[in-house]
Amino acid sequence: MAELRITKLPNIYNREIAYITLYEESDIRQLALYDALILDYTDATGCLKLLRLCRSSFIGSIYLIPIFIYSIEKNIDPKVESMSDGIISSLQVEGIITKIDKLKSRQANLTTVDSDTPDIRIMTKIMRYLYTREIKLQPIVDPHSSLGYSYPILSEHYNNGNISDMFRLTDDLINREFFKPKFVDRLHLCSNCYSSFINYRETCPKCGSGDLVTENLIHHFVCAYVGPEHDFHSGDYLVCPKCNRMLRHIGVDYDKPSLVYTCRNCLNTFQEPNMEAFCFSCQKHNPVETLIDKQIYSFELTPIGEETALHGFGKEIKEELDLPGFITFTTFNIFLKYEIERAKNNNRLSSAGSLILSLADADRHKLGVGYSKLVTEIADFMKNATTSTDILSFINNNTFLIISPDSEPARLHNVLENIRQSLLKLLLSSLPNIHINLIIKAIPISGYKSHNEIIGELIML
């Protein structure tokens, strides 16, 4: 198997930076040994191919590796630019070392996670890429995509015509409030293959043929006759076939109120054709009303999305549902939004708080299946120590959230501190060899912060 042509760039920063100039079939796992890659854009096709291989990998050290494009030209493929970490015109590493260090620093915050399903693997990967880059997932215009748009990195997993699966995944990320969407465009897609490569055309309502000719209808004001324009032609003049008067001035003698269609296939004449959307991708004849109306968004990680990027999904969904007295995070957000509106409109103060269960990976591994029992015990303790009006939720496999209506933050903080102290005493006696840290926060719910900002404050350590 041929090897990539790799040159290590010397630098004083103790960083392994690879400059790649020849793109051959090779095992890209060798690239995980480097701190960053610089791809020469002289071979634009080879550059894009290697870039796509890296970004489509599920190995974190490969898909998250900093990749820069070296080119002295300004005409760079938008797809290459969107999947890289920048375009450079010099091989002096001083210009990129700060960005490399920042990306590596944020990558070091990520914990090791296991992904159970393909969807979870893709979700985790995309959120981690956005988190390490501190960017939004922006759609780019892509004439090579049947959709007309593509999403950097995400679309690499949906190149086999399964666009509907990609939309299902992004909708899931929005519904679970990992992504905050922002409108970009509205598309009308084929109902069969989700392609936007569509030709809109008029067809005959009788035989369905698209072989139509059109001409103007003429309305003669004096005698009120209405007919196709060819009925009025008399040499170089227009003459009414009903009253034989010459039509000289449009708007004075006559007007043209609409068009009339004639089908060359069956000679049918009509004024209202059927509209059809023919898909060039799968050749389906779609009635226009059956097209899929789909909005294209850019996506920004929410605070809960960032937290999930850092720590993974874990068993978040099941454990939310398995804790009696605790609501799902989606429902919790609804209550939080309601409290924000109540505070804004009625000038009433409520509070939100969090209790985060923090322990080392080694201790978590030592607990094994006992971790779920520990979470359940803490949940029962919190439920019994709070009032019936308090609203409780559990997210990210380690964070308890609470809304305390009509309660000041100081009161909620005291409640959480009492819970924390009691739990630490209980856990110290029952789990003497496990170091457990419980972190609490209590903040006001006012009309000045969005629910995402409040959640962000509560879950960030």
C-alpha positions, 0 to 999 in steps of 0.5 A, a space after each residue: 500500500 502506498 504511503 502518504 508523503 509526510 514531512 515533519 515541520 521543525 518547531 520550538 513548541 514541541 509539537 508534531 506537525 505533519 505537512 502532507 504533499 502527496 495523497 495516496 491510499 494509506 492507513 489514516 490511523 498513523 495521523 493520530 500520532 501528530 498534533 496537527 496536519 497541514 495539507 497542501 492544496 496543490 492536489 485539490 482532489 487528493 486534499 479533499 479526499 484525505 480531509 473527508 477520510 479524517 473527518 468521517 472517522 469515528 476515532 476521536 484523535 483523528 476526526 478532532 485533529 487540527 487540520 490546516 490547508 496550505 495554499 497561495 491561491 484564494 479559490 478554495 473549495 468551500 467544503 475543504 474550507 468548512 472542514 478545515 481549521 483554517 487556510 494558511 499561506 505560509 508553513 511557519 508554524 508560529 501562525 497556527 500554534 496558538 490555535 493548535 494549543 487551544 484545540 488540544 486544550 479543549 479536546 483534553 476536557 473530553 471524557 471517554 464515552 461508549 456509544 451504543 448506537 450509530 445515531 449516538 456515535 454521530 451525535 457525540 462526534 458532531 457535538 464534540 467537534 463543535 465544542 472543541 472548535 467553539 463554532 456553529 454547524 453551518 450549512 454550505 451551498 453544495 451543488 454536488 449534494 442532492 439536497 443543495 446544501 451540506 453540513 461539514 462533517 455531519 453530511 459525510 455520514 449521509 452520502 448514500 441517499 439517506 438524507 431523511 435519516 440526517 434530518 431525523 437526527 438533527 430534529 432529535 438534537 433540537 427536541 432534546 435541546 442539545 442544538 439551538 437552531 437558526 433559520 437559513 433557508 426553506 426547501 421543497 424536497 422530493 417525497 421519495 428521496 428528499 432531493 431538491 434537484 427538481 423541475 417544476 412544470 405545467 402539465 395537461 390535466 387531461 393526459 398529463 403531458 408537459 408538451 404545452 403551448 401558451 398564448 394570450 387570451 384577448 378581451 375586446 371591450 366593445 363587444 365583450 368577446 374573449 378568445 385566444 390571440 390567434 382568433 384575432 390575427 388578420 395579417 399584421 392586424 388584430 381584428 375581432 372575430 365577433 364584431 369585425 372591429 380592428 383592435 388598435 390600442 391595448 388598454 383602450 380597445 382590449 386587454 390580455 387578462 390571462 393565458 390559455 394552454 393547448 396540449 400538443 399531445 391531445 389538443 386539449 385547451 385549458 386555462 389552469 394546468 396541473 403543476 408537477 415537480 419532477 425529481 431528477 434524482 429518482 425520476 418521481 413525478 411529484 404533485 406539488 402538494 406532496 413535496 416535503 417542506 423542510 427548513 434548513 438551519 444552522 445549529 449552535 450547541 446549547 449548554 446541555 449540548 456542551 455538557 453532553 459533548 464533554 461527558 457523553 450521553 451515558 444512561 441519561 434517558 433511561 434514568 430520567 424516566 426511572 426516577 419517581 418524582 423526577 420529570 424529563 429534561 424537556 418537561 423541566 425546560 417547559 417549567 423553567 420557561 414558564 417561571 421566566 415568563 412569570 418572573 418577567 410579567 409579575 415581578 416575582 422571584 423564583 430560584 433554580 438550583 443544581 446538585 452535581 455528583 462528581 467522582 473520579 473515573 476510577 471510583 465510578 468504575 469501581 462502583 459499576 452497577 452500584 452507581 445507578 443505586 447510588 443515583 436512586 438513593 440520592 434522588 429519593 433523599 432529594 425528593 423527601 427533603 424538598 417541598 411538593 411544589 419543587 420541580 426536580 429533574 435528572 440529566 447527564 447521568 450526574 446532575 440533579 436540577 430543581 426549580 423552586 417557585 416563589 423561593 429566593 436563591 438564599 433559601 434554596 441554597 440552604 436547602 441544597 447545602 443541608 441535603 449535601 451535608 446529610 448525603 456526604 455523611 450518609 455516603 461516607 459511612 456506606 461507601 468509605 473507599 469512594 471519594 464523592 464530591 457534591 457540588 451545589 448551586 442556586 441562582 435566581 430566575 428572573 426575566 433577564 436570562 433565557 432558560 439556556 443561560 440559566 441551565 448553562 450556569 447550573 451545569 457548568 462546574 
